[in-house]
């Protein structure tokens, strides 16, 4: 029988890859319009760069958590830290999508 920690880690790993894929599309290919809160008046180059970088960081964090769970098993504090970090970074991407910090 498969250890439940491996199943959970696999799910987190796939989610991390999905987030990395979206971060790649947004950051490298300039698809800022993929973000739900993207404002058309914001410079797409600026928004794509910052949203993409933040999404790639989020994806790497999720993949790191998946590896951690596969090695050490589930721990509620680790999951709580991941969820809190993802919520904060998600809010940061919304700020970038609305033009926070752009000079245009």
N, C-alpha and C positions, 0 to 999 in steps of 0.2 A: 504494500500500500504506500502511496505517496504521502510524504510529510505535508501537512497543510501549510507550513511556512513556505515550501517551495511553490505551491499553487498561488499563494498570496504574492510571493515575489515575482512570479511570472506575470500575474495581472498588472502589478505595479510597473514591471519592465515594459510591457506592451503600452501602457498608458504613457510612460516616459518617452517611448519612441514616437508616439503620436504627437506629443507636445513638441518634441524635437523637430518633427517633420513640419509642423505648423510654423515653428520659429524659423526654420530654414526658408520656407516659402515667403514668410513675411520679411525676414531680414535680408536674404540674398536676392530674391526675385522681386522685392519691392511691392509685395501684395498687402499693403496696410489695410486695404478694404476688407480683408478677411477678419479683422477685429470688429466685434459687434459695436463698439462705441466709437469707431473711427469717424471723425468729423472731416467732411470734404474740404473745409477751408484750411486745414492744417497741411503743411508741406509734406507730401507723401514720402520724400526721401528721409526727412527727419523722423517722421513717425515710424517708418519701416525699420530704420536702423535701431531705434531704441526699443520698440516693441519686440522686434526680432531677437535682440540680444537678451532682453528680459525673459522671453519665452524659452530661449535655449538654456538659460540658467535654470529656469523652472524644470525643464526636461531633464537636465543633468542631475538636479536634486532628486527627482523622482527615481531615476535610474540608480542613483547612489543609495537611496532608501531601499530599492529592490534588492540590491546586492547585500546591503546590511541585513535585511530580513532573511535572505537565503543563508547567510553565514551564522547569524546570532539568534534568529527567530524573532517572533513578534514581541514588541514592547510598547505599551500604550504611550509612554512619554515620547518615544521616537516618532510615532505616528502623529501625536499631537503637535510636536515641533514641526513636522513636515507640513501638516495641514495649515498651521498658523503662518508658516513662511510662504506657502503658496497663496494664501489669502492676501497677505501683504503685497506680494509681487503681482498678483492679479490686479489689485487696486493701483499699483504703480503703472501697469500697462494701460489701464483706463485713463490715467492722467496723461500719459504720453499720447494716447490716441486722441485726446481732446486738445492737445497742443501745449501742455504744460512745459515750460522751459524753452519753447521755440521763440525765435526772434522775429518771425515773419508775421 
